Amino acid sequence: MRHPSPAPSAAAPAPSAPSAARAVTALRGVLPFLRPYRARVALAFALLCLGSATILVVPLAFRDLIDSGFGKGVAAGGGLLGTDSLDGQFVALFGLALLWAVAVAGRYYMVSWVGERVTADLRSAVYARVLGQSPQFFETLQTGEVLSRLTADTTLIQTVVGSSVSMGLRSLFQFVGGMVMLAVTSAQLFGLIAGLMLLLALPIVLIGRRVRRLSRESQDRIADASALAGEILNAMPTVQAFTQEAAEARRFGERSETSFRTAVRRTRVRALLTALIIAAVMGTIIFVLWIGARQVQAGSLSLGELGAFVIYAALVAGGVGTLAEVWGDVMRASGATERLMELLHAESAIREPLAPRAPQRAEQVAIDFEHVVFCYPARPGQRALDDICLHIEPGERVALVGPSGAGKTSLLQVLLRYYEVSAGCIRLNGQDIRELALHALRGSIAIVPQDPVIFSASALENIRYGRPAASDDEVIAAARAAAADEFIARLPEGYATFLGERGTRLSGGQRQRIAIARAMLKGAQVLLLDEATSALDAESEILVQQGLAAAMQGRTTLIIAHRLATVQQVDRIVVMDGGRIVETGTPADLRRQGGLYARLAALQLAP
């Protein structure tokens, strides 16, 4: 389902003094998701009008029964329902009941369907938007916070779209229609009710604003707890290794308690609002009915008219009570909608080019870093890369070495456009990578990260992630080249074995070989290896190095290595320190120069 592209918008802070107008404005963000289903919405609205009109006719029928059927016998013409017998009036009443039942059931089905459909579309749209964000986006927003918005917040919106709005409109029609019929039945009694209700409106509005503010705060506290839980559950081995289970349980308990206290404050205010509305409305109606009863005794009002007035008053009271409940839901959903719209309107720091150029067709790729300067957004005053100038020939194998923090990983991240360079440019075959579509750029690059990601799927599907259209034979061939076939074949179900969340059923070396097979299957023109053999034992490393040697044939390769023994067969080594290139050359040349590489080699490669 395609939806209109949202306009750019900065994330809005939590409002301090929300209003009814702002609540409605926030919910307008859902309208683009309703438009594709406007035919169903229109049908639900028609059924709503039919049901509301039917229920408003019922008190008139009772008036005729009381004044005609029970009092004087059935008058000629049969009153409102147009029947000529008491039995006929009851049959007509039952017909109204059936019509009302069908209208209510149809409306309920339609609005529930629309609510579920809109919620699913909204979740998908927000999730797709989040997937398009750069790593910078997740430096300040935890994944648990995103998951909370995708689940708890969308559930609140589903409640409003799928039931509360329908109930609210039904109750509004019931309220307005009931008030009109009250005025028709007895203008004097209606005037009393209207005047008293106007006096009650101000405190109800003020309390409603507080409910909305507390609702937004409550959702934020739930998201805080979810974010903490997600972080800790993904780090369970570390938590258990340092015996911090009790401390983390206590920390989560404290956040849950904060969420509970906020929710209790919201519930308390909402309960007060509900009690005020019900007490005020019922008190008003009872007072007005007392006046009406005295009018019946005085003969200025018939018993049937008073009966109809009572039923209409009950409809009005029920409508107001439901509106109060619905308004509380709307206030909560408006806060949830604001949070979701912040994600849906978030603009990635990495922008697609307005008119992307097609990448040049070439079997091999040359890479040029031209005076590249880069600072991480969180550290704008510290250069991670400082005036990097580097030319890599097509098919050349280049190793990046140097101490931690030298800028090696940063170089790969700006090449993939995970971050934008602060100055200078990067070119592939002479084309500035900012002129290429992100999909085309990253599609031409395969990467094996130091900490490989294994998905909750089978070994076959994890490797096939590199090229979803690959056949089983191609997947197995890539696994063999990466020395992964041997251990996969020993798994209980071979390539169909489920590997567990984050590959918990595999060793570190096995996870790395799966990642290498995935990169080899992709068959990209550029290969990035970020400590790709760091988790392998000596025997496996020899096997994988053979597979990587085959994978690097004809591909431009950048290799990050801390162990110098793994990069002795490359074409060139680039030594980095402090974000700069300090040396470049073959391993033998660099050892003769006596610089940083020679010192590292003396420590690692000395016999």
C-alpha positions in Angstrom: 0.0 0.0 0.0 1.5 3.3 -1.1 0.9 6.4 1.0 1.6 10.1 0.4 5.1 11.1 1.3 5.1 13.0 4.5 6.5 16.5 4.6 9.8 17.0 6.5 9.3 17.8 10.1 11.5 18.1 13.1 10.7 15.9 16.1 8.3 17.8 18.3 8.8 18.0 22.1 6.1 16.9 24.4 3.5 19.6 24.7 3.2 21.3 28.0 -0.3 22.8 27.6 -2.1 20.7 25.0 -5.5 21.7 23.7 -8.5 20.1 22.0 -7.5 21.7 18.7 -4.0 20.3 19.0 -5.4 16.9 19.8 -7.5 16.9 16.6 -4.5 18.3 14.6 -2.3 15.5 15.8 -4.8 12.9 14.7 -4.9 14.4 11.2 -1.6 12.6 10.6 -3.7 9.4 10.3 -5.9 10.8 7.4 -3.6 9.8 4.6 -3.9 6.2 5.8 -7.7 6.4 5.8 -8.1 7.8 2.3 -7.6 4.5 0.4 -10.6 3.0 2.4 -12.9 6.0 2.1 -15.6 3.8 0.5 -15.7 1.6 3.6 -15.6 4.7 5.8 -18.6 6.1 3.9 -20.5 2.9 4.3 -19.8 2.8 8.0 -20.9 6.4 8.3 -24.2 5.6 6.4 -24.9 2.7 8.7 -24.1 5.0 11.7 -26.6 7.6 10.5 -29.2 4.8 9.9 -28.7 3.4 13.4 -28.8 6.8 15.1 -32.0 7.8 13.2 -33.6 4.5 14.1 -32.9 4.9 17.9 -34.2 8.4 17.8 -37.6 7.3 16.5 -38.1 4.8 19.3 -39.1 7.4 22.0 -41.7 8.8 19.6 -43.2 5.3 19.3 -43.3 4.9 23.1 -45.0 8.3 23.3 -47.8 7.1 21.0 -48.1 3.8 22.9 -48.5 5.6 26.2 -50.8 8.4 25.0 -52.8 6.3 22.6 -52.5 2.6 23.1 -52.4 2.4 26.9 -54.6 5.5 27.7 -57.5 5.9 25.3 -57.2 2.9 22.9 -55.7 3.2 19.5 -56.8 6.3 17.7 -57.7 6.3 14.1 -54.5 6.3 12.0 -52.4 4.6 14.7 -50.2 7.6 15.7 -46.6 8.0 14.5 -46.1 4.4 13.3 -49.1 4.5 11.1 -50.7 1.3 12.4 -54.4 0.6 13.3 -53.8 -1.8 16.3 -51.8 -2.1 19.4 -50.3 -5.3 18.1 -49.2 -3.6 15.0 -47.4 -0.9 17.0 -45.4 -3.5 18.8 -44.5 -5.3 15.6 -43.3 -2.0 14.2 -41.2 -1.4 17.3 -39.6 -4.9 16.8 -38.9 -4.0 13.2 -37.1 -0.8 14.4 -35.1 -3.0 16.8 -34.0 -5.3 14.0 -33.1 -2.4 11.7 -31.0 -0.9 14.5 -29.3 -4.2 15.3 -28.3 -4.7 11.6 -27.0 -1.1 11.3 -25.0 -1.4 14.5 -23.5 -4.8 13.5 -22.6 -3.6 10.0 -21.0 -0.4 11.4 -19.0 -2.3 14.0 -17.6 -4.7 11.3 -16.7 -1.9 9.0 -15.0 0.4 11.5 -13.1 -2.5 13.1 -11.9 -3.6 9.6 -10.8 -0.1 8.8 -9.1 0.3 12.2 -7.1 -2.9 11.8 -6.2 -2.1 8.2 -5.0 1.4 9.0 -3.0 0.2 12.0 -1.2 -2.4 9.8 -0.5 0.2 7.1 0.7 2.7 9.7 3.1 0.2 11.3 4.5 -0.8 7.9 5.0 2.8 6.8 6.7 3.8 10.0 8.9 0.7 10.0 9.9 1.3 6.4 10.7 4.9 7.2 12.9 3.8 10.1 14.7 1.3 7.9 15.7 4.2 5.6 17.4 6.2 8.4 21.2 6.5 8.7 23.1 5.2 11.7 23.2 8.7 13.0 19.4 8.4 13.7 20.0 5.6 16.2 22.7 7.4 18.1 19.9 9.2 20.1 16.9 6.9 19.6 17.0 3.4 21.1 15.5 0.5 19.2 13.3 -0.3 22.2 11.8 3.2 21.9 11.0 2.5 18.2 9.4 -0.9 19.0 7.3 0.7 21.7 6.0 3.2 19.2 5.3 0.5 16.6 3.3 -1.6 19.1 1.8 0.3 22.1 1.3 3.6 20.2 -0.3 2.0 17.1 -2.6 0.0 19.4 -3.9 3.2 20.9 -4.5 4.6 17.4 -6.3 1.3 16.4 -8.6 1.7 19.4 -9.6 5.2 18.3 -9.9 4.5 14.5 -11.5 1.1 15.0 -14.0 1.8 17.7 -13.7 5.1 19.6 -14.4 7.4 16.6 -17.4 5.4 15.6 -18.7 5.3 19.2 -18.0 9.0 19.5 -19.9 9.9 16.3 -22.8 7.6 17.3 -22.9 9.3 20.7 -22.6 12.7 19.1 -25.5 12.0 16.8 -27.4 10.6 19.8 -26.6 13.7 21.8 -27.4 16.2 19.1 -30.5 14.4 17.9 -31.7 13.8 21.5 -31.2 17.5 22.3 -33.2 18.5 19.2 -36.0 16.1 20.2 -36.0 17.4 23.7 -36.5 20.9 22.4 -39.4 19.6 20.2 -41.0 17.7 23.1 -40.7 20.5 25.7 -38.9 23.8 25.0 -39.0 24.9 28.7 -37.4 21.7 30.0 -34.8 21.7 27.2 -33.8 25.3 28.1 -33.1 24.2 31.6 -30.9 21.3 30.5 -29.0 23.4 27.9 -28.2 26.1 30.4 -26.9 23.8 33.1 -24.7 21.9 30.6 -23.1 25.1 29.4 -22.0 25.8 33.0 -20.3 22.4 33.2 -18.4 22.7 29.9 -15.4 24.7 31.2 -14.2 22.4 34.0 -14.6 19.4 31.7 -12.4 21.0 29.0 -9.7 21.9 31.5 -9.5 18.5 33.0 -9.4 17.0 29.5 -6.3 18.9 28.6 -4.5 17.5 31.7 -5.6 13.9 30.6 -3.9 14.4 27.2 -0.6 15.7 28.7 -0.5 12.8 31.2 -1.3 10.3 28.4 1.7 11.5 26.3 3.9 11.3 29.4 2.6 7.8 30.2 3.5 6.6 26.7 7.0 8.1 27.0 7.6 6.2 30.2 6.4 2.9 28.7 8.9 3.5 25.8 11.7 4.1 28.3 11.1 0.8 30.0 10.9 -1.0 26.6 14.1 0.6 25.4 15.9 -0.6 28.5 14.5 -4.1 28.2 15.5 -4.4 24.6 19.1 -3.2 25.3 19.6 -5.7 28.2 18.0 -8.7 26.5 20.4 -8.2 23.6 23.3 -8.2 26.1 22.3 -11.1 28.3 25.7 -13.0 28.1 27.5 -9.8 29.3 24.9 -9.2 32.1 25.2 -12.7 33.3 29.0 -12.8 33.1 29.2 -9.8 35.4 26.4 -11.1 37.6 24.3 -8.0 37.1 20.9 -9.8 36.8 19.5 -8.5 40.0 20.8 -4.9 39.3 19.2 -4.9 35.9 16.0 -6.4 37.2 15.9 -3.6 39.8 16.7 -1.0 37.1 13.8 -2.2 34.9 11.5 -2.4 37.9 12.3 1.3 38.7 11.4 2.3 35.2 8.2 0.2 35.3 7.3 1.8 38.6 7.8 5.2 37.1 5.5 4.2 34.2 3.0 2.8 36.6 2.9 6.0 38.7 2.4 8.1 35.6 -0.4 5.8 34.4 -2.0 6.0 37.8 -2.0 9.8 37.7 -3.5 9.7 34.2 -6.1 7.2 35.3 -7.0 9.3 38.4 -7.6 12.4 36.4 -9.5 10.6 33.7 -11.7 8.9 36.4 -12.3 12.3 38.0 -13.3 13.6 34.6 -15.7 10.7 34.0 -17.2 11.0 37.4 -17.7 14.8 37.0 -19.4 14.3 33.7 -21.7 11.5 34.8 -22.7 13.2 38.1 -23.3 16.6 36.4 -25.3 15.2 33.5 -27.4 12.8 35.7 -28.0 15.5 38.3 -29.1 17.9 35.5 -31.5 15.3 34.0 -33.0 14.3 37.4 -33.6 18.0 38.3 -35.2 18.6 34.9 -37.4 15.5 35.2 -38.5 16.6 38.6 -39.7 19.8 37.0 -41.4 17.8 34.2 -43.2 15.6 36.7 -44.7 18.7 38.3 -45.8 19.9 34.9 -47.6 16.5 34.3 -49.4 16.9 37.6 -50.4 20.5 36.6 -51.7 19.2 33.2 -49.3 21.2 31.0 -47.4 18.1 29.8 -48.9 14.7 28.8 -47.7 11.5 30.3 -46.5 10.3 26.9 -44.5 13.5 26.3 -42.8 13.1 29.7 -42.0 9.4 28.9 -40.5 10.4 25.5 -38.6 13.2 27.3 -37.2 10.7 29.8 -36.0 8.4 27.0 -34.4 11.3 25.1 -32.8 12.5 28.3 -31.4 9.0 28.8 -30.1 9.0 25.3 -28.4 12.4 25.8 -26.9 11.2 29.1 -25.6 8.0 27.6 -24.2 10.0 24.7 -22.4 12.4 27.0 -21.0 9.6 29.1 -19.6 7.8 26.0 -18.3 11.0 24.6 -16.3 11.5 27.8 -14.8 8.0 27.5 -14.1 8.5 23.8 -12.5 11.9 24.4 -10.1 10.3 26.9 -9.1 7.8 24.2 -8.7 10.5 21.6 -6.4 12.4 24.0 -4.3 9.4 24.5 -4.2 8.5 20.8 -3.3 12.1 19.9 -0.1 11.8 22.0 0.6 8.4 20.4 0.1 9.9 17.0 2.5 12.7 17.6 5.2 10.2 18.6 4.5 8.1 15.5 4.5 11.1 13.2 7.9 12.1 14.6 9.2 8.8 13.2 7.2 9.0 10.0 8.3 12.5 9.2 11.9 12.0 10.2 14.3 12.8 7.4 17.4 10.7 7.0 20.7 12.6 7.3 21.7 10.8 4.1 19.7 12.2 1.2 19.1 10.4 -2.1 20.2 12.5 -5.1 17.2 14.3 -6.8 18.3 12.9 -10.2 20.6 9.9 -9.5 23.0 8.9 -12.2 23.3 5.3 -13.3 26.6 3.7 -12.1 29.1 3.1 -14.9 29.1 -0.4 -16.2 32.5 -1.9 -15.5 33.8 -5.3 -14.5 36.0 -3.7 -11.9 35.8 -0.6 -9.8 38.3 2.1 -9.0 37.9 4.0 -5.7 39.2 7.5 -5.0 39.1 9.4 -1.7 39.8 13.0 -2.5 40.7 15.2 0.5 38.0 13.5 2.6 37.3 15.1 6.0 34.7 13.5 8.3 33.5 14.2 11.9 30.9 12.1 13.6 27.7 14.1 14.3 28.1 13.4 18.1 31.7 14.8 18.0 31.6 17.6 15.5 34.9 19.1 16.7 36.9 15.9 16.4 38.0 14.7 12.9 37.7 10.9 12.5 39.1 11.3 9.0 41.4 14.2 8.2 42.2 15.1 4.6 42.3 11.5 3.3 43.6 11.2 -0.3 43.7 7.6 -1.6 43.5 6.1 -5.0 42.6 2.4 -5.3 43.1 0.7 -8.6 40.4 -1.6 -10.1 40.8 -5.0 -8.6 43.5 -3.9 -6.2 43.6 -5.5 -2.7 44.3 -2.8 -0.1 44.7 -3.4 3.7 44.0 -0.7 6.2 46.1 -1.1 9.4 46.8 1.1 12.4 45.9 1.4 16.1 42.3 1.5 17.3 40.7 4.8 16.6 42.9 5.5 13.6 39.8 5.9 11.3 39.8 2.6 9.5 36.2 1.7 10.1 35.2 5.3 9.5 36.6 5.1 6.0 34.4 2.1 5.2 31.3 3.9 6.7 31.6 7.0 4.6 32.3 4.8 1.5 28.9 3.1 2.2 27.4 6.5 2.9 26.3 5.5 6.3 27.5 9.0 7.1 28.1 12.0 4.9 31.6 13.3 4.5 32.2 16.8 6.0 34.4 17.8 3.1 36.0 16.3 0.0 34.4 13.5 -2.0 34.5 9.8 -2.7 34.4 8.5 -6.3 33.7 5.1 -7.8 35.0 4.9 -11.4 35.1 8.7 -11.4 31.5 9.2 -10.2 30.8 11.0 -6.9 29.0 8.5 -4.7 26.5 11.3 -3.7 25.3 11.3 -7.3 24.4 7.5 -7.1 21.2 6.1 -5.7 21.9 4.5 -2.3 20.5 1.2 -3.5 22.9 1.2 -6.5 25.9 2.3 -4.4 25.4 -0.3 -1.6 24.4 -2.9 -4.1 27.9 -2.7 -5.6 29.6 -3.3 -2.3 29.7 -6.5 -0.1 30.8 -6.3 3.5 31.9 -8.7 6.2 31.7 -6.9 9.5 33.7 -7.7 12.6 30.5 -8.5 14.5 28.4 -10.3 12.0 24.6 -10.3 12.2 22.8 -13.6 12.1 19.0 -13.5 11.6 16.4 -15.7 13.2 16.2 -18.0 10.2 17.9 -21.1 8.8 21.5 -21.3 7.7 20.3 -21.4 4.1 18.3 -18.2 4.4 21.0 -16.4 6.3 23.5 -16.9 3.5 20.8 -16.3 0.8 20.3 -12.8 2.4 23.3 -11.7 0.3 21.3 -12.4 -2.9 17.7 -13.4 -2.3 17.3 -14.7 -5.8 20.2 -17.2 -5.5 19.4 -20.9 -5.9 20.2 -23.5 -3.2 23.2 -24.7 -5.2 24.6 -21.2 -5.3 24.1 -20.8 -1.6 25.9 -24.1 -0.9 28.7 -23.2 -3.2 29.3 -19.9 -1.4 29.2 -21.8 2.0 31.9 -24.2 0.7 34.1 -21.3 -0.5 33.8 -19.7 3.0 34.6 -23.1 4.7 31.1 -23.0 6.3 29.7 -26.1 4.5 31.6 -28.5 6.8 30.0 -27.3 10.1 26.6 -26.6 8.5 26.4 -30.2 7.3 26.8 -31.3 10.9 23.9 -29.3 12.2 20.7 -31.3 13.1 18.9 -30.3 9.9 21.8 -29.2 7.8 21.1 -26.0 5.9 17.5 -26.0 7.1 18.6 -25.7 10.7 17.2 -22.7 12.6 20.2 -20.7 13.9 18.4 -18.9 16.8 18.1 -15.2 17.5 21.4 -13.5 16.6 22.9 -16.9 15.9 23.0 -18.0 19.5 23.4 -21.7 18.4 26.7 -20.9 16.6 30.2 -20.1 17.8 31.8 -16.8 16.9 33.9 -18.3 14.2 30.9 -20.1 12.7 28.9 -16.8 12.6 31.7 -15.1 10.8 31.9 -17.8 8.2 28.2 -17.5 7.6 28.7 -13.7 7.0 31.6 -14.4 4.7 29.5 -16.8 2.6 26.7 -14.2 2.5 29.2 -11.5 1.2 30.6 -13.9 -1.4 27.2 -14.9 -2.6 26.3 -11.2 -3.2 29.0 -11.1 -5.9 29.5 -7.3 -5.6 32.4 -5.5 -7.4 33.8 -4.1 -4.2 34.5 -6.2 -1.1 35.0 -4.8 2.4 36.4 -7.0 5.1 36.3 -5.6 8.6 38.4 -8.0 10.6 36.6 -10.8 8.7 38.8 -13.6 10.2 39.1 -12.2 13.7 36.9 -14.9 15.4 38.4 -17.9 13.6 40.7 -20.5 14.9 44.0 -21.1 13.1 42.7 -24.1 11.0 39.5 -22.3 10.0 41.4 -19.1 9.2 43.5 -20.9 6.7 40.4 -22.4 5.0 38.6 -19.1 5.0 41.6 -17.2 3.7 41.6 -19.5 0.7 38.0 -18.8 0.2 38.5 -15.0 0.6 41.4 -15.2 -1.9 39.0 -16.6 -4.5 36.4 -14.0 -3.6 38.8 -11.2 -4.0 39.9 -12.2 -7.5 38.8 -9.5 -9.9 37.2 -7.4 -7.1 38.4 -4.2 -5.5 39.0 -5.1 -1.9 39.5 -3.1 1.3 40.6 -5.0 4.3 40.7 -3.8 7.9 43.1 -5.9 9.9 44.7 -5.7 13.3 46.6 -8.9 12.9 49.2 -8.1 10.3 49.8 -11.8 9.5 46.4 -11.9 7.7 47.3 -9.2 5.1 50.8 -10.1 4.0 49.5 -11.1 0.5 47.7 -7.9 -0.3 48.8 -5.5 -3.1 49.3 -2.5 -0.8 49.0 -1.6 2.9 47.7 1.8 4.0 48.7 2.7 7.5 46.4 5.1 9.4 46.8 7.0 12.6 44.7 9.8 14.1 42.4 9.9 11.1 45.3 10.4 8.7 47.2 8.2 6.2 50.7 8.1 7.6 52.3 5.4 5.4 51.5 3.4 2.3 53.3 0.6 0.4 53.9 -3.1 0.3 54.6 -5.0 3.5 58.2 -5.3 2.7 58.6 -1.6 1.8 56.8 -0.5 5.0 59.1 -2.7 7.2 62.2 -1.1 5.6 60.8 2.5 6.2 60.9 1.9 10.0 57.7 3.8 10.7 54.5 2.9 12.5 53.9 -0.3 10.5 57.5 -1.5 11.2 56.9 -1.0 15.0 53.6 -2.9 14.8 55.2 -5.6 12.7 58.0 -5.9 15.2 55.5 -6.7 17.9 53.3 -9.1 15.9 55.5 -10.7 13.3 58.8 -11.1 15.2 60.0 -14.7 15.1 
